[in-house]
Amino acid sequence: MSYPEEKLWDKINHGWTRMSFRQRRFWDVIRRPPEEWELRGYDRCWVVALIGSTVIYYNQFEYGFNRSAWTQYGVIDHFQSLQDELDEAVQRQLDVLDTGNDVGPWASPPISGEYSKD
């Protein structure tokens, strides 16, 4: 079952309101209309940005935005279990550009609260 696009837009809009001016300028360059791609070994996820061989996608299984490499258009190569807001995922990509290194993190601790099926 696919994650509803309306809910995704709510998360994108919320993330945009949290972005700094620098993050918004970068977002304007890398964003794309949401498109469902196959997450290798799982199901489909919404890709919301592309920069080179990296995508930013919403992982509805972990309830957060993540980054991954891609080698075939339409396929996300790596599962990430971060539970980032969009502005955090954009900042992580900015950090890679600033430093030339992608040092992670690749997972985050669980977010406390009651489990719900979104």
All heavy atoms as an XYZ file, in Angstrom:
1002
protein
N       0.833     -1.175      0.000
C       0.000      0.000      0.000
C       0.884      1.248      0.000
O       1.840      1.356      0.753
C      -0.898      0.004      1.230
C      -1.819      1.199      1.278
S      -3.004      1.091      2.612
C      -2.160      2.010      3.857
N       0.571      2.171     -0.816
C       1.336      3.394     -0.962
C       0.979      4.408      0.123
O      -0.146      4.464      0.596
C       1.035      3.995     -2.339
O       1.683      5.219     -2.488
N       1.960      5.206      0.516
C       1.733      6.293      1.469
C       0.998      7.407      0.731
O       1.375      7.766     -0.394
C       3.083      6.783      2.004
C       2.965      7.768      3.122
C       2.698      7.337      4.413
C       3.114      9.124      2.898
C       2.594      8.242      5.454
C       3.009     10.028      3.928
C       2.747      9.587      5.204
O       2.640     10.480      6.232
N      -0.058      7.986      1.308
C      -0.861      8.993      0.600
C      -0.064     10.257      0.269
O       0.616     10.821      1.126
C      -1.985      9.318      1.588
C      -2.001      8.196      2.567
C      -0.611      7.656      2.618
N      -0.168     10.698     -0.960
C       0.565     11.882     -1.407
C       0.146     13.136     -0.637
O       0.974     14.010     -0.371
C       0.373     12.094     -2.904
C       1.247     13.198     -3.458
C       1.176     13.337     -4.965
O       0.478     12.538     -5.632
O       1.835     14.258     -5.482
N      -1.126     13.215     -0.220
C      -1.585     14.390      0.534
C      -0.827     14.515      1.859
O      -0.437     15.607      2.265
C      -3.085     14.318      0.846
C      -3.989     14.098     -0.352
C      -4.076     12.629     -0.756
O      -4.276     11.733      0.111
O      -3.933     12.371     -1.958
N      -0.618     13.391      2.534
C       0.132     13.403      3.795
C       1.593     13.752      3.555
O       2.224     14.436      4.360
C       0.025     12.054      4.499
C      -1.334     11.794      5.108
C      -1.310     10.499      5.890
C      -2.637     10.239      6.577
N      -2.583      9.062      7.446
N       2.135     13.269      2.450
C       3.516     13.598      2.104
C       3.675     15.105      1.924
O       4.631     15.704      2.421
C       3.931     12.867      0.832
C       5.318     13.222      0.309
C       6.394     12.708      1.264
C       5.517     12.671     -1.087
N       2.738     15.741      1.219
C       2.811     17.183      1.019
C       2.740     17.928      2.347
O       3.404     18.958      2.523
C       1.724     17.657      0.058
C       2.149     17.490     -1.367
C       1.695     16.571     -2.270
C       3.151     18.251     -2.053
N       2.350     16.712     -3.463
C       3.247     17.746     -3.357
C       3.974     19.308     -1.676
C       4.134     18.266     -4.298
C       4.863     19.827     -2.620
C       4.934     19.312     -3.909
N       1.956     17.425      3.295
C       1.929     18.036      4.630
C       3.315     18.000      5.256
O       3.775     18.977      5.853
C       0.929     17.325      5.540
C      -0.520     17.579      5.152
O      -0.784     18.557      4.415
O      -1.382     16.790      5.585
N       4.013     16.878      5.123
C       5.359     16.736      5.687
C       6.363     17.627      4.946
O       7.244     18.230      5.567
C       5.793     15.281      5.668
C       4.959     14.420      6.612
C       5.481     13.028      6.710
C       4.667     12.218      7.694
N       4.728     12.711      9.056
N       6.240     17.715      3.633
C       7.122     18.588      2.854
C       6.915     20.042      3.263
O       7.877     20.776      3.514
C       6.882     18.402      1.338
C       7.355     17.012      0.894
C       7.578     19.503      0.544
C       6.947     16.638     -0.517
N       5.661     20.465      3.326
C       5.365     21.854      3.694
C       5.833     22.175      5.109
O       6.378     23.256      5.362
C       3.879     22.145      3.534
C       3.456     22.153      2.079
O       4.251     22.465      1.186
N       2.212     21.793      1.823
N       5.656     21.234      6.029
C       6.120     21.428      7.393
C       7.653     21.546      7.417
O       8.207     22.420      8.098
C       5.662     20.279      8.290
C       6.224     20.334      9.671
N       5.829     21.265     10.600
C       7.184     19.591     10.267
C       6.512     21.090     11.712
N       7.347     20.074     11.536
N       8.319     20.695      6.677
C       9.779     20.752      6.609
C      10.268     22.061      6.019
O      11.258     22.633      6.478
N       9.575     22.565      5.005
C       9.965     23.833      4.381
C       9.875     24.976      5.381
O      10.739     25.846      5.401
C       9.084     24.100      3.163
C       9.521     25.305      2.391
C      10.452     25.352      1.391
C       9.043     26.638      2.558
N      10.579     26.628      0.933
C       9.726     27.444      1.634
C       8.106     27.232      3.393
C       9.506     28.816      1.521
C       7.886     28.590      3.285
C       8.573     29.371      2.366
N       8.844     24.972      6.222
C       8.695     26.059      7.196
C       9.824     26.039      8.225
O      10.124     27.071      8.821
C       7.344     26.004      7.937
O       7.268     24.804      8.710
C       6.180     26.081      6.968
N      10.458     24.893      8.430
C      11.544     24.770      9.408
C      12.915     25.073      8.801
O      13.899     25.178      9.521
C      11.563     23.351      9.982
C      10.342     23.007     10.808
C      10.284     21.527     11.172
N      11.566     20.920     11.423
C      11.983     20.482     12.613
N      11.202     20.600     13.671
N      13.161     19.912     12.750
N      12.992     25.207      7.473
C      14.277     25.392      6.798
C      14.822     26.802      6.988
O      14.078     27.778      7.010
C      14.146     25.126      5.291
C      13.978     23.694      4.919
S      13.909     23.537      3.118
C      13.261     21.872      2.982
N      16.169     26.863      7.061
C      16.853     28.156      7.038
C      16.809     28.694      5.601
O      16.469     27.966      4.660
C      18.305     27.983      7.483
O      19.030     27.235      6.510
N      17.202     29.948      5.439
C      17.242     30.537      4.096
C      18.171     29.734      3.187
O      17.835     29.444      2.043
C      17.685     32.004      4.178
C      17.738     32.677      2.846
C      16.577     32.999      2.156
C      18.960     32.975      2.259
C      16.617     33.606      0.918
C      19.017     33.583      1.016
C      17.849     33.902      0.342
N      19.338     29.352      3.693
C      20.301     28.568      2.901
C      19.717     27.217      2.503
O      19.869     26.774      1.362
C      21.588     28.374      3.693
C      22.652     27.622      2.930
C      23.993     27.678      3.657
N      25.001     27.029      2.863
C      25.582     25.878      3.184
N      25.270     25.255      4.311
N      26.492     25.339      2.395
N      19.039     26.550      3.434
C      18.416     25.263      3.130
C      17.325     25.431      2.071
O      17.203     24.600      1.172
C      17.820     24.652      4.395
C      18.849     24.157      5.382
C      18.237     23.793      6.714
O      17.184     24.305      7.102
N      18.906     22.906      7.445
N      16.545     26.501      2.160
C      15.481     26.731      1.166
C      16.051     26.964     -0.217
O      15.499     26.470     -1.209
C      14.613     27.922      1.584
C      13.691     27.607      2.722
C      12.845     28.799      3.094
N      12.020     28.491      4.259
C      11.207     29.359      4.817
N      11.081     30.583      4.335
N      10.492     28.996      5.863
N      17.133     27.719     -0.313
C      17.763     27.947     -1.625
C      18.235     26.628     -2.208
O      18.048     26.354     -3.398
C      18.937     28.912     -1.502
C      18.529     30.334     -1.328
C      19.693     31.282     -1.458
N      20.955     30.619     -1.114
C      22.037     31.239     -0.708
N      22.049     32.526     -0.572
N      23.130     30.568     -0.419
N      18.862     25.786     -1.388
C      19.330     24.483     -1.850
C      18.144     23.597     -2.234
O      18.167     22.934     -3.275
C      20.183     23.833     -0.760
C      20.784     22.516     -1.149
C      21.610     22.407     -2.255
C      20.541     21.383     -0.395
C      22.175     21.202     -2.612
C      21.102     20.164     -0.740
C      21.918     20.083     -1.853
N      17.112     23.589     -1.405
C      15.904     22.805     -1.677
C      15.308     23.175     -3.030
O      14.894     22.319     -3.798
C      14.893     23.005     -0.549
C      13.559     22.402     -0.816
C      12.377     23.074     -1.016
C      13.219     21.007     -0.917
N      11.349     22.197     -1.232
C      11.852     20.920     -1.177
C      13.960     19.847     -0.808
C      11.193     19.710     -1.332
C      13.309     18.630     -0.970
C      11.953     18.574     -1.225
N      15.277     24.476     -3.333
C      14.718     24.919     -4.613
C      15.480     24.344     -5.799
O      14.917     24.173     -6.882
C      14.708     26.447     -4.701
C      13.621     27.073     -3.843
O      12.673     26.349     -3.458
O      13.720     28.285     -3.554
N      16.751     24.032     -5.618
C      17.575     23.472     -6.696
C      17.377     21.966     -6.840
O      17.348     21.443     -7.949
C      19.069     23.786     -6.449
C      19.957     23.060     -7.447
C      19.309     25.282     -6.507
N      17.210     21.247     -5.720
C      17.208     19.778     -5.783
C      15.812     19.155     -5.751
O      15.657     17.983     -6.084
C      18.064     19.168     -4.656
C      17.471     19.458     -3.269
C      19.500     19.646     -4.763
C      18.138     18.718     -2.125
N      14.800     19.916     -5.348
C      13.461     19.328     -5.210
C      12.911     18.898     -6.563
O      13.332     19.372     -7.614
C      12.512     20.313     -4.543
C      12.166     21.474     -5.432
C      11.258     22.430     -4.737
N      11.058     23.590     -5.602
C      10.071     24.422     -5.462
N       9.189     24.263     -4.508
N       9.961     25.443     -6.295
N      11.950     18.020     -6.485
C      11.256     17.527     -7.684
C       9.840     17.164     -7.278
O       9.577     16.942     -6.092
C      11.976     16.322     -8.273
C      12.156     15.164     -7.299
C      12.772     13.929     -7.910
N      11.871     13.317     -8.861
C      12.049     13.322    -10.191
N      13.090     13.866    -10.724
N      11.178     12.760    -10.995
N       8.933     17.120     -8.215
C       7.591     16.655     -7.849
C       7.704     15.243     -7.274
O       8.446     14.408     -7.806
C       6.834     16.642     -9.177
C       7.595     17.573    -10.064
C       9.030     17.482     -9.621
N       7.034     14.959     -6.169
C       7.126     13.622     -5.576
C       6.800     12.532     -6.598
O       5.861     12.651     -7.376
C       6.081     13.655     -4.459
C       5.962     15.094     -4.109
C       6.140     15.836     -5.404
N       7.626     11.506     -6.581
C       7.450     10.384     -7.494
C       7.764      9.109     -6.729
O       8.774      9.038     -6.027
C       8.406     10.541     -8.679
C       8.304      9.432     -9.697
C       9.251      9.641    -10.869
O      10.164     10.486    -10.799
O       9.082      8.922    -11.862
N       6.908      8.112     -6.860
C       7.142      6.848     -6.167
C       8.222      6.044     -6.893
O       8.142      5.844     -8.099
C       5.859      6.035     -6.075
C       4.900      6.560     -5.039
C       3.726      5.631     -4.824
O       3.041      5.326     -5.809
O       3.517      5.213     -3.683
N       9.217      5.633     -6.115
C      10.278      4.763     -6.607
C      10.277      3.497     -5.774
O       9.807      3.483     -4.634
C      11.637      5.430     -6.448
C      11.975      6.487     -7.447
C      11.121      7.245     -8.191
C      13.288      6.930     -7.784
N      11.812      8.125     -8.960
C      13.154      7.957     -8.734
C      14.558      6.571     -7.373
C      14.248      8.623     -9.278
C      15.654      7.225     -7.909
C      15.489      8.236     -8.863
N      10.816      2.445     -6.337
C      10.971      1.185     -5.599
C      12.130      1.339     -4.613
O      13.218      1.782     -4.983
C      11.277      0.046     -6.566
C      11.601     -1.250     -5.880
C      12.189     -2.286     -6.826
O      12.076     -2.131     -8.051
O      12.784     -3.253     -6.327
N      11.890      0.987     -3.361
C      12.966      0.921     -2.365
C      13.442     -0.519     -2.358
O      12.713     -1.417     -1.916
C      12.465      1.359     -0.988
C      13.451      1.259      0.170
C      14.742      2.015     -0.121
C      12.812      1.778      1.445
N      14.620     -0.733     -2.893
C      15.150     -2.082     -3.092
C      14.943     -2.962     -1.859
O      15.371     -2.633     -0.771
C      16.638     -2.013     -3.437
C      17.179     -3.274     -4.034
C      18.629     -3.136     -4.451
N      18.901     -2.072     -5.403
C      18.757     -2.185     -6.729
N      18.301     -3.314     -7.240
N      19.056     -1.178     -7.530
N      14.207     -4.070     -2.040
C      13.971     -5.025     -0.966
C      12.759     -4.711     -0.101
O      12.452     -5.466      0.810
N      12.077     -3.596     -0.361
C      10.925     -3.223      0.460
C       9.723     -2.955     -0.435
O       9.281     -3.829     -1.144
C      11.263     -2.010      1.339
C      12.281     -2.357      2.398
C      13.640     -2.265      2.124
C      11.897     -2.816      3.649
C      14.589     -2.608      3.072
C      12.834     -3.163      4.602
C      14.175     -3.053      4.306
O      15.102     -3.398      5.241
N       9.229     -1.767     -0.410
C       8.053     -1.383     -1.198
C       8.396     -0.083     -1.909
O       9.557      0.254     -2.067
C       6.852     -1.234     -0.255
C       5.512     -1.344     -0.961
O       5.481     -1.348     -2.211
O       4.492     -1.426     -0.267
N       7.399      0.666     -2.253
C       7.621      1.936     -2.924
C       7.668      3.069     -1.902
O       6.962      3.032     -0.903
C       6.533      2.174     -3.956
C       6.529      1.059     -5.015
C       5.526      1.252     -6.104
N       5.819      2.338     -7.008
C       6.776      2.340     -7.943
N       7.565      1.292     -8.049
N       6.949      3.362     -8.737
N       8.513      4.064     -2.166
C       8.635      5.261     -1.328
C       8.643      6.484     -2.232
O       8.984      6.403     -3.408
C       9.933      5.229     -0.521
S       9.960      3.994      0.781
N       8.299      7.606     -1.651
C       8.243      8.861     -2.405
C       9.611      9.532     -2.447
O      10.156      9.907     -1.421
C       7.249      9.817     -1.760
C       5.820      9.403     -1.899
C       5.044      8.792     -0.955
C       4.981      9.595     -3.038
N       3.784      8.588     -1.441
C       3.713      9.071     -2.720
C       5.182     10.156     -4.296
C       2.639      9.097     -3.608
C       4.115     10.175     -5.185
C       2.864      9.653     -4.843
N      10.155      9.731     -3.637
C      11.369     10.514     -3.834
C      10.941     11.968     -4.007
O      10.038     12.274     -4.789
C      12.162     10.018     -5.064
C      13.261     10.996     -5.456
C      12.740      8.644     -4.779
N      11.601     12.871     -3.251
C      11.226     14.282     -3.285
C      12.354     15.183     -3.774
O      12.126     16.362     -4.049
C      10.721     14.776     -1.909
C       9.459     14.011     -1.501
C      11.797     14.658     -0.844
N      13.587     14.655     -3.883
C      14.723     15.460     -4.345
C      15.790     14.567     -4.953
O      15.952     13.414     -4.556
C      15.316     16.255     -3.184
N      16.498     15.135     -5.923
C      17.621     14.452     -6.577
C      18.807     15.405     -6.630
O      18.644     16.579     -6.978
C      17.279     14.106     -8.025
C      16.438     12.884     -8.318
C      16.086     12.846     -9.794
C      17.151     11.623     -7.936
N      19.973     14.907     -6.281
C      21.215     15.648     -6.487
C      22.279     14.633     -6.867
O      22.660     13.785     -6.055
C      21.626     16.498     -5.271
C      22.919     17.223     -5.574
C      21.688     15.701     -4.007
C      23.304     18.299     -4.602
N      22.691     14.674     -8.118
C      23.676     13.704     -8.603
C      23.157     12.289     -8.450
O      22.061     11.961     -8.912
N      23.931     11.461     -7.772
C      23.540     10.052     -7.594
C      22.878      9.815     -6.243
O      22.841      8.692     -5.748
C      24.767      9.152     -7.743
O      25.722      9.490     -6.752
N      22.329     10.882     -5.638
C      21.666     10.780     -4.338
C      20.218     11.234     -4.448
O      19.923     12.210     -5.137
C      22.394     11.658     -3.288
O      23.746     11.225     -3.189
C      21.727     11.568     -1.929
N      19.335     10.521     -3.773
C      17.936     10.939     -3.659
C      17.624     11.222     -2.194
O      18.245     10.670     -1.292
C      16.938      9.865     -4.172
C      17.079      9.648     -5.653
C      17.056      8.568     -3.408
N      16.656     12.109     -1.984
C      16.032     12.264     -0.679
C      14.634     11.699     -0.841
O      13.915     12.060     -1.781
C      15.993     13.732     -0.217
C      17.411     14.264     -0.011
C      15.176     13.866      1.073
C      17.481     15.738      0.373
N      14.275     10.791      0.052
C      12.978     10.124     -0.063
C      12.316     10.047      1.303
O      12.968     10.135      2.336
C      13.128      8.723     -0.670
C      13.844      7.721      0.203
C      13.115      6.814      0.973
C      15.228      7.658      0.263
C      13.765      5.879      1.780
C      15.875      6.730      1.053
C      15.144      5.848      1.808
O      15.777      4.931      2.610
N      10.993      9.882      1.281
C      10.253      9.698      2.526
C      10.064      8.210      2.762
O       9.487      7.503      1.937
C       8.893     10.401      2.493
C       8.190     10.263      3.814
C       8.637     10.962      4.927
C       7.115      9.392      3.977
C       8.032     10.809      6.165
C       6.500      9.235      5.202
C       6.960      9.944      6.289
O       6.365      9.776      7.511
N      10.565      7.734      3.904
C      10.452      6.328      4.278
C       9.255      6.182      5.217
O       9.354      6.472      6.406
C      11.755      5.889      4.963
C      11.731      4.443      5.381
O      10.668      3.839      5.524
N      12.894      3.880      5.600
N       8.143      5.755      4.683
C       6.923      5.632      5.492
C       7.003      4.483      6.495
O       6.208      4.429      7.420
C       5.682      5.490      4.613
C       5.582      4.202      3.834
C       6.150      4.314      2.433
O       6.913      5.214      2.129
N       5.758      3.385      1.574
N       7.966      3.595      6.347
C       8.134      2.491      7.295
C       8.778      2.991      8.587
O       8.532      2.453      9.657
C       8.982      1.371      6.682
C       8.503      0.957      5.318
C       9.244      1.266      4.194
C       7.296      0.295      5.153
C       8.798      0.901      2.926
C       6.839     -0.066      3.894
C       7.590      0.245      2.783
N       9.619      4.012      8.477
C      10.329      4.583      9.625
C       9.828      5.984      9.968
O      10.305      6.597     10.912
C      11.833      4.634      9.346
C      12.465      3.286      9.140
C      12.548      2.460     10.406
O      12.531      3.033     11.510
O      12.638      1.230     10.294
N       8.910      6.507      9.155
C       8.312      7.836      9.388
C       9.350      8.945      9.362
O       9.414      9.774     10.264
C       7.525      7.873     10.709
C       6.464      6.818     10.781
C       6.643      5.688     11.568
C       5.299      6.925     10.034
C       5.679      4.692     11.617
C       4.330      5.947     10.076
C       4.527      4.828     10.871
O       3.582      3.846     10.907
N      10.170      8.972      8.326
C      11.139     10.045      8.213
C      11.750     10.135      6.829
O      11.630      9.229      6.016
N      12.400     11.268      6.584
C      13.095     11.483      5.321
C      14.504     10.921      5.435
O      15.141     11.008      6.481
C      13.136     12.978      4.985
C      11.806     13.506      4.552
C      10.942     14.054      5.479
C      11.406     13.448      3.228
C       9.693     14.548      5.097
C      10.169     13.938      2.827
C       9.314     14.479      3.770
N      14.976     10.338      4.353
C      16.281      9.695      4.304
C      16.954     10.019      2.980
O      16.313     10.467      2.029
C      16.138      8.176      4.433
C      15.601      7.770      5.775
O      16.350      7.607      6.713
N      14.297      7.616      5.891
N      18.253      9.719      2.924
C      19.031      9.891      1.709
C      19.585      8.538      1.289
O      19.889      7.712      2.129
C      20.192     10.862      1.956
C      19.729     12.255      2.294
C      20.820     13.183      2.799
N      22.166     12.856      2.375
C      23.064     12.198      3.128
N      22.771     11.811      4.329
N      24.260     11.942      2.664
N      19.713      8.344     -0.009
C      20.277      7.096     -0.518
C      20.903      7.342     -1.882
O      20.498      8.254     -2.607
C      19.184      6.038     -0.672
O      19.692      4.885     -1.341
N      21.842      6.482     -2.218
C      22.354      6.457     -3.583
C      21.302      5.806     -4.483
O      20.441      5.062     -4.012
C      23.651      5.659     -3.634
N      21.389      6.112     -5.759
C      20.567      5.418     -6.752
C      21.442      5.203     -7.982
O      22.288      6.021     -8.304
C      19.299      6.194     -7.087
C      19.535      7.491     -7.804
C      19.902      8.688     -7.250
C      19.445      7.722     -9.207
N      20.045      9.643     -8.218
C      19.769      9.079     -9.435
C      19.133      6.921    -10.297
C      19.779      9.644    -10.709
C      19.141      7.495    -11.570
C      19.455      8.838    -11.760
N      21.277      4.044     -8.619
C      22.056      3.727     -9.813
C      21.151      3.458    -11.014
O      21.630      3.464    -12.141
C      22.956      2.495     -9.568
O      22.172      1.437     -9.033
C      24.073      2.835     -8.583
N      19.881      3.225    -10.753
C      18.903      3.004    -11.819
C      17.719      3.909    -11.524
O      17.165      3.877    -10.413
C      18.459      1.541    -11.835
C      17.371      1.236    -12.819
C      16.870     -0.207    -12.692
O      17.479     -1.037    -12.029
N      15.746     -0.473    -13.325
N      17.335      4.727    -12.505
C      16.226      5.641    -12.295
C      14.987      4.845    -11.868
O      14.644      3.834    -12.465
C      15.921      6.436    -13.572
C      14.919      7.530    -13.346
C      15.322      8.775    -12.885
C      13.565      7.306    -13.556
C      14.404      9.783    -12.652
C      12.645      8.308    -13.318
C      13.073      9.540    -12.867
O      12.153     10.526    -12.629
N      14.357      5.308    -10.779
C      13.166      4.644    -10.280
C      13.425      3.642     -9.172
O      12.485      3.056     -8.647
N      14.703      3.452     -8.804
C      15.051      2.480     -7.772
C      15.962      3.149     -6.733
O      17.023      3.676     -7.069
C      15.760      1.242     -8.352
C      16.110      0.251     -7.252
C      14.900      0.580     -9.420
N      15.531      3.122     -5.471
C      16.333      3.608     -4.347
C      17.194      2.437     -3.888
O      16.673      1.368     -3.569
C      15.421      4.091     -3.209
C      14.470      5.180     -3.696
C      16.250      4.567     -2.020
C      13.306      5.454     -2.751
N      18.501      2.637     -3.838
C      19.414      1.524     -3.576
C      19.453      1.063     -2.121
O      19.600     -0.125     -1.862
C      20.836      1.876     -4.020
C      20.979      1.908     -5.536
O      20.077      1.414     -6.240
O      22.001      2.441     -6.007
N      19.373      1.995     -1.154
C      19.629      1.629      0.235
C      18.512      2.066      1.169
O      18.068      3.211      1.128
C      20.942      2.252      0.729
C      22.109      1.903     -0.114
N      22.661      0.634     -0.138
C      22.826      2.627     -0.983
C      23.661      0.612     -0.989
N      23.783      1.810     -1.518
N      18.115      1.162      2.034
C      17.158      1.457      3.108
C      17.884      2.242      4.188
O      18.983      1.878      4.598
C      16.616      0.150      3.690
C      15.630      0.347      4.804
C      14.286      0.443      4.526
C      16.051      0.439      6.124
C      13.363      0.620      5.551
C      15.137      0.616      7.153
C      13.789      0.708      6.859
N      17.296      3.320      4.641
C      17.828      4.106      5.753
C      16.746      4.167      6.822
O      15.562      4.277      6.498
C      18.152      5.528      5.296
C      19.245      5.593      4.275
C      20.586      5.799      4.925
O      20.733      6.676      5.742
N      21.546      4.989      4.564
N      17.153      4.114      8.079
C      16.161      4.121      9.154
C      16.204      5.401      9.984
O      15.848      5.403     11.143
C      16.346      2.905     10.059
O      17.634      2.918     10.630
N      16.646      6.500      9.362
C      16.579      7.785     10.054
C      15.134      8.251     10.101
O      14.336      7.933      9.221
C      17.436      8.824      9.343
C      18.935      8.578      9.395
C      19.655      9.547      8.475
C      19.449      8.724     10.811
N      14.807      9.008     11.113
C      13.459      9.553     11.234
C      13.552     11.068     11.189
O      13.021     11.780     12.030
C      12.816      9.039     12.523
C      12.645      7.538     12.491
C      12.266      6.946     13.826
O      12.703      7.393     14.872
N      11.446      5.907     13.781
N      14.246     11.569     10.152
C      14.493     12.997     10.003
C      13.291     13.727      9.438
O      12.520     13.167      8.648
C      15.666     13.241      9.045
C      17.019     12.950      9.668
O      17.091     12.803     10.905
O      17.996     12.877      8.901
N      13.170     14.980      9.815
C      12.271     15.903      9.128
C      12.963     16.287      7.824
O      14.177     16.099      7.661
C      12.019     17.141      9.987
C      11.314     16.860     11.300
C       9.846     16.492     11.133
O       9.253     16.828     10.089
O       9.299     15.857     12.046
N      12.232     16.865      6.893
C      12.798     17.218      5.599
C      13.968     18.185      5.741
O      14.997     18.024      5.083
C      11.722     17.816      4.691
C      12.192     18.242      3.307
C      12.778     17.062      2.540
C      11.048     18.875      2.541
N      13.841     19.186      6.596
C      14.928     20.160      6.753
C      16.211     19.501      7.253
O      17.309     19.887      6.872
C      14.514     21.304      7.677
C      14.142     20.831      9.068
O      13.197     20.025      9.183
O      14.786     21.261     10.039
N      16.090     18.467      8.068
C      17.267     17.756      8.562
C      17.938     16.957      7.445
O      19.172     16.927      7.348
C      16.882     16.834      9.714
C      16.377     17.578     10.934
C      15.727     16.679     11.964
O      14.930     15.785     11.591
O      16.016     16.877     13.163
N      17.139     16.321      6.594
C      17.696     15.568      5.468
C      18.387     16.508      4.485
O      19.467     16.198      3.965
C      16.598     14.770      4.766
N      17.790     17.670      4.244
C      18.401     18.657      3.358
C      19.716     19.148      3.963
O      20.725     19.277      3.259
C      17.423     19.824      3.093
C      18.119     20.997      2.421
C      16.248     19.348      2.237
N      19.736     19.388      5.270
C      20.974     19.839      5.924
C      22.060     18.774      5.846
O      23.224     19.094      5.632
C      20.722     20.229      7.379
C      21.950     20.788      8.066
C      22.499     22.019      7.369
O      21.761     22.967      7.109
N      23.790     22.013      7.038
N      21.694     17.517      5.983
C      22.689     16.447      5.868
C      23.333     16.463      4.478
O      24.536     16.264      4.334
C      22.071     15.086      6.141
C      21.711     14.875      7.598
C      21.205     13.453      7.829
N      20.506     13.330      9.074
C      21.082     13.275     10.267
N      22.393     13.346     10.351
N      20.364     13.153     11.363
N      22.528     16.723      3.450
C      23.081     16.782      2.096
C      23.952     18.028      1.933
O      25.001     17.971      1.285
C      21.965     16.746      1.056
C      22.470     16.533     -0.349
C      23.204     15.217     -0.519
O      22.762     14.177     -0.049
N      24.348     15.251     -1.187
N      23.554     19.131      2.524
C      24.396     20.333      2.503
C      25.735     20.076      3.194
O      26.783     20.545      2.728
C      23.677     21.495      3.193
C      22.760     22.343      2.330
C      21.947     23.293      3.195
C      23.542     23.101      1.282
N      25.699     19.331      4.298
C      26.933     18.998      5.008
C      27.877     18.182      4.130
O      29.099     18.375      4.165
C      26.634     18.237      6.301
C      25.927     19.084      7.345
O      25.925     20.331      7.222
O      25.351     18.484      8.281
N      27.324     17.282      3.336
C      28.142     16.488      2.412
C      28.805     17.415      1.401
O      29.996     17.283      1.098
C      27.297     15.409      1.702
C      28.085     14.742      0.585
C      26.797     14.376      2.692
N      28.053     18.371      0.882
C      28.622     19.311     -0.079
C      29.702     20.177      0.557
O      30.729     20.458     -0.058
C      27.528     20.203     -0.660
C      26.526     19.515     -1.578
C      25.432     20.476     -1.982
C      27.220     18.961     -2.810
N      29.470     20.609      1.795
C      30.436     21.466      2.490
C      31.737     20.743      2.824
O      32.813     21.327      2.728
C      29.834     22.023      3.786
C      28.763     23.064      3.537
O      28.690     23.610      2.409
O      27.984     23.338      4.473
N      31.639     19.486      3.233
C      32.826     18.761      3.714
C      33.428     17.815      2.685
O      34.580     17.424      2.817
C      32.480     17.927      4.966
O      31.537     16.910      4.600
C      31.919     18.799      6.080
N      32.626     17.413      1.704
C      33.098     16.424      0.736
C      33.024     15.001      1.241
O      33.445     14.071      0.571
N      32.461     14.826      2.450
C      32.357     13.493      3.053
C      30.944     13.252      3.547
O      30.293     14.157      4.044
C      33.313     13.364      4.250
C      34.747     13.436      3.829
O      35.191     12.680      2.984
N      35.482     14.370      4.406
N      30.522     12.025      3.439
C      29.220     11.616      3.966
C      29.488     10.675      5.131
O      29.769      9.499      4.938
C      28.408     10.916      2.887
C      26.958     10.733      3.269
O      26.599     11.037      4.427
O      26.176     10.295      2.424
N      29.431     11.203      6.334
C      29.800     10.416      7.506
C      28.602      9.867      8.265
O      28.747      9.312      9.340
C      30.687     11.238      8.466
C      32.003     11.566      7.801
C      29.983     12.495      8.932
N      27.424     10.012      7.726
C      26.246      9.480      8.400
C      25.614     10.519      9.293
O      25.855     11.694      9.097
N      24.811     10.141     10.206
C      24.487      8.792     10.662
C      23.576      8.063      9.677
O      22.958      8.678      8.819
C      23.760      9.049     11.985
C      23.095     10.362     11.794
C      24.050     11.153     10.924
N      23.499      6.769      9.848
C      22.689      5.942      8.960
C      21.438      5.410      9.650
O      20.603      4.774      9.027
C      23.514      4.776      8.423
C      24.767      5.297      7.806
C      26.039      5.081      8.241
C      24.892      6.156      6.671
N      26.940      5.747      7.445
C      26.265      6.421      6.474
C      23.989      6.746      5.809
C      26.743      7.227      5.451
C      24.471      7.546      4.793
C      25.821      7.778      4.624
N      21.336      5.613     10.935
C      20.158      5.180     11.686
C      19.967      6.134     12.849
O      20.892      6.815     13.271
C      20.335      3.753     12.201
N      18.768      6.185     13.360
C      18.482      7.031     14.515
C      17.800      6.184     15.579
O      17.252      5.125     15.282
C      17.595      8.209     14.117
O      16.365      7.759     13.608
N      17.826      6.659     16.817
C      17.119      5.907     17.854
C      15.621      5.990     17.607
O      15.147      6.903     16.933
C      17.510      6.627     19.145
C      17.922      7.992     18.719
C      18.459      7.855     17.337
N      14.863      5.056     18.148
C      13.417      5.098     17.961
C      12.816      6.352     18.598
O      13.342      6.872     19.585
C      12.904      3.844     18.678
C      14.084      3.155     19.240
C      15.301      3.935     18.940
N      11.757      6.826     18.019
C      11.029      7.961     18.571
C       9.952      7.406     19.480
O       9.152      6.560     19.070
C      10.412      8.811     17.437
C      11.547      9.428     16.589
C       9.514      9.895     18.016
C      11.052     10.164     15.383
N       9.943      7.866     20.724
C       8.973      7.338     21.674
C       7.570      7.796     21.331
O       7.365      8.823     20.684
C       9.328      7.764     23.099
O       9.259      9.175     23.189
N       6.615      7.053     21.769
C       5.214      7.377     21.523
C       4.444      6.143     21.135
O       4.986      5.053     20.991
N       3.197      6.343     20.941
C       2.317      5.236     20.582
C       2.464      4.917     19.105
O       2.509      5.824     18.258
C       0.870      5.621     20.880
C      -0.111      4.488     20.676
C      -1.521      4.861     21.103
O      -1.652      5.593     22.102
O      -2.457      4.439     20.417
N       2.560      3.642     18.771
C       2.660      3.212     17.381
C       1.339      3.485     16.681
O       0.262      3.251     17.221
C       2.979      1.717     17.311
C       2.900      1.174     15.903
C       3.922      1.407     14.991
C       1.794      0.455     15.474
C       3.861      0.939     13.709
C       1.722     -0.030     14.182
C       2.755      0.211     13.306
O       2.678     -0.251     12.033
N       1.440      4.025     15.477
C       0.225      4.235     14.685
C       0.523      3.910     13.240
O       1.627      4.122     12.754
C      -0.261      5.677     14.810
O       0.657      6.548     14.201
N      -0.447      3.396     12.565
C      -0.323      3.131     11.129
C      -0.773      4.379     10.405
O      -1.953      4.683     10.373
C      -1.202      1.951     10.727
C      -0.723      0.645     11.256
C      -1.591     -0.488     10.734
C      -1.126     -1.813     11.232
N      -1.944     -2.910     10.741
N       0.194      5.121      9.840
C      -0.138      6.354      9.097
C      -0.737      6.051      7.769
O      -0.434      5.287      7.028
C       1.090      7.232      8.916
C       1.143      8.319      9.972
O       0.223      8.416     10.769
O       2.150      9.044      9.940
